[in-house]
Amino acid sequence: MPELGLRLTTHRPRSRHARTSPSVLSAVRVERDHRHWQTTDLLLGLAVPGGTVARIVRSEDFAAAVAGRVLRPGDADQALRTVHRTLEELSNVNHNLTSWLTWHGIYDAWPPL
């Protein structure tokens, strides 16, 4: 979702008997040209498990990157703003990822089959 500065992922377990992991919305910086776009992970995101409250993830990696000046201050600010805005939007739809995606005009089933 380049216009939102987010990447949505879900990990499928190898075993059909394993527990599914939550979907993750990761803050990203998006660079576009005429035909391609590239994302850079900003090391901060939200885990959105079904039926419970979303939670901020990878904050330790994010803090280490900021402290070590691996992540630029502008990127760190963008990641914080993106994650907090998204968390607020998710809370407005009772942390229902499908409703949040629909609100943003995305009607595909999630997680994908």
Backbone hydrogen bonds in HBPLUS format (Angstrom, degrees):
<---DONOR---> <-ACCEPTOR-->    atom                        ^
c    i                          cat <-CA-CA->   ^        H-A-AA   ^      H-
h    n   atom  resd res      DA  || num        DHA   H-A  angle D-A-AA Bond
n    s   type  num  typ     dist DA aas  dist angle  dist       angle   num
A0004-LEU N   A0001-MET O   3.03 MM   3  5.61 145.8  2.15 115.8 125.3     1
A0006-LEU N   A0001-MET O   3.32 MM   5  5.32 177.6  2.32 138.1 137.7     2
A0005-GLY N   A0002-PRO O   3.19 MM   3  4.99 146.7  2.30  95.5 105.3     3
A0028-VAL N   A0005-GLY O   2.97 MM  23  5.22 161.2  2.01 128.2 130.2     4
A0007-ARG N   A0026-SER O   2.86 MM  19  5.10 142.1  2.00 139.6 151.5     5
A0026-SER N   A0007-ARG O   2.84 MM  19  5.10 163.8  1.86 150.1 152.8     6
A0009-THR N   A0024-VAL O   2.95 MM  15  5.32 158.9  1.99 148.3 155.3     7
A0024-VAL N   A0009-THR O   2.81 MM  15  5.32 162.5  1.84 154.1 159.6     8
A0018-ALA N   A0015-SER O   3.23 MM   3  5.36 160.3  2.27 104.8 110.7     9
A0048-VAL N   A0023-SER O   2.72 MM  25  5.23 170.4  1.73 161.2 163.1    10
A0025-LEU N   A0046-LEU O   2.83 MM  21  5.09 159.9  1.87 151.3 156.1    11
A0046-LEU N   A0025-LEU O   2.76 MM  21  5.09 150.5  1.84 140.5 150.6    12
A0027-ALA N   A0044-LEU O   2.91 MM  17  5.83 176.8  1.92 166.5 167.5    13
A0042-LEU N   A0027-ALA O   2.97 MM  15  5.52 167.4  1.99 151.2 147.4    14
A0029-ARG N   A0040-THR O   2.90 MM  11  5.09 158.2  1.95 142.0 148.0    15
A0040-THR N   A0029-ARG O   2.87 MM  11  5.09 145.5  1.99 142.1 152.9    16
A0031-GLU N   A0038-GLN O   2.84 MM   7  5.25 164.0  1.86 157.5 162.9    17
A0038-GLN N   A0031-GLU O   2.78 MM   7  5.25 157.1  1.83 152.3 160.0    18
A0033-ASP N   A0036-HIS O   2.89 MM   3  5.52 159.8  1.93 165.4 163.5    19
A0045-GLY N   A0057-VAL O   3.21 MM  12  5.26 153.8  2.29 149.3 146.7    20
A0057-VAL N   A0045-GLY O   2.84 MM  12  5.26 163.3  1.86 131.1 135.2    21
A0047-ALA N   A0055-ARG O   2.79 MM   8  5.36 162.4  1.82 163.2 163.2    22
A0055-ARG N   A0047-ALA O   2.98 MM   8  5.36 154.3  2.05 146.0 154.1    23
A0062-PHE N   A0058-ARG O   3.05 MM   4  6.29 161.5  2.08 151.2 156.9    24
A0063-ALA N   A0059-SER O   2.85 MM   4  6.00 163.8  1.88 146.8 150.8    25
A0064-ALA N   A0060-GLU O   2.98 MM   4  6.15 160.7  2.02 147.5 152.8    26
A0065-ALA N   A0061-ASP O   2.96 MM   4  6.15 155.4  2.03 147.2 154.0    27
A0066-VAL N   A0062-PHE O   2.96 MM   4  6.22 153.1  2.03 151.2 158.7    28
A0067-ALA N   A0063-ALA O   2.88 MM   4  6.04 168.2  1.89 152.1 155.8    29
A0068-GLY N   A0064-ALA O   2.86 MM   4  5.90 152.4  1.94 143.5 151.3    30
A0070-VAL N   A0065-ALA O   2.83 MM   5  4.89 144.5  1.96 151.6 157.3    31
A0071-LEU N   A0065-ALA O   3.17 MM   6  5.32 161.2  2.21 120.8 119.9    32
A0069-ARG N   A0066-VAL O   3.12 MM   3  5.01 158.6  2.17 102.8 108.5    33
A0075-ASP N   A0072-ARG O   3.06 MM   3  5.24 117.9  2.46 102.3 117.4    34
A0076-ALA N   A0072-ARG O   2.91 MM   4  6.22 155.9  1.97 156.8 164.7    35
A0077-ASP N   A0073-PRO O   2.94 MM   4  6.17 161.5  1.98 151.5 155.8    36
A0078-GLN N   A0074-GLY O   2.99 MM   4  6.15 157.0  2.04 141.8 148.5    37
A0079-ALA N   A0075-ASP O   2.89 MM   4  6.10 158.6  1.94 148.6 154.0    38
A0080-LEU N   A0076-ALA O   3.04 MM   4  6.29 165.7  2.06 152.5 155.6    39
A0081-ARG N   A0077-ASP O   2.94 MM   4  6.13 169.2  1.95 154.8 158.0    40
A0082-THR N   A0078-GLN O   2.87 MM   4  5.94 164.1  1.90 151.7 156.6    41
A0083-VAL N   A0079-ALA O   2.96 MM   4  6.06 170.2  1.97 153.8 156.4    42
A0084-HIS N   A0080-LEU O   2.99 MM   4  6.05 166.3  2.01 150.7 155.1    43
A0085-ARG N   A0081-ARG O   2.91 MM   4  5.93 158.8  1.95 147.3 153.7    44
A0086-THR N   A0082-THR O   2.97 MM   4  6.06 160.6  2.01 146.7 152.5    45
A0087-LEU N   A0083-VAL O   2.89 MM   4  6.04 156.2  1.94 146.8 153.6    46
A0088-GLU N   A0084-HIS O   3.02 MM   4  6.18 156.2  2.08 143.2 149.2    47
A0089-GLU N   A0085-ARG O   2.93 MM   4  6.21 158.7  1.97 148.0 154.2    48
A0090-LEU N   A0086-THR O   2.83 MM   4  6.05 161.1  1.87 152.2 157.3    49
A0091-SER N   A0087-LEU O   2.95 MM   4  6.14 150.4  2.04 142.8 150.9    50
A0092-ASN N   A0088-GLU O   3.10 MM   4  6.39 138.4  2.28 141.6 152.4    51
A0092-ASN N   A0089-GLU O   3.12 MM   3  5.14 128.0  2.40  94.9 108.6    52
A0093-VAL N   A0090-LEU O   3.09 MM   3  5.33 146.9  2.20 103.2 112.8    53
A0095-HIS N   A0090-LEU O   2.68 MM   5  4.63 158.2  1.72 145.2 142.7    54
A0094-ASN N   A0091-SER O   3.26 MM   3  4.91 154.4  2.33 107.2 104.0    55
A0096-ASN N   A0093-VAL O   3.19 MM   3  5.81 148.7  2.29 116.3 123.4    56
A0100-TRP N   A0096-ASN O   3.00 MM   4  6.28 156.5  2.06 151.8 159.2    57
A0101-LEU N   A0097-LEU O   2.86 MM   4  6.09 160.9  1.90 153.4 158.0    58
A0102-THR N   A0098-THR O   2.98 MM   4  6.17 159.1  2.02 145.9 151.7    59
A0103-TRP N   A0099-SER O   2.90 MM   4  6.10 153.8  1.96 146.3 153.5    60
A0104-HIS N   A0100-TRP O   3.17 MM   4  6.48 135.2  2.38 138.6 149.9    61
A0104-HIS N   A0101-LEU O   3.04 MM   3  5.11 130.3  2.29  96.5 110.0    62
A0106-ILE N   A0101-LEU O   2.85 MM   5  5.08 163.0  1.88 142.8 139.8    63
A0105-GLY N   A0102-THR O   2.87 MM   3  4.92 159.5  1.91 109.8 113.1    64
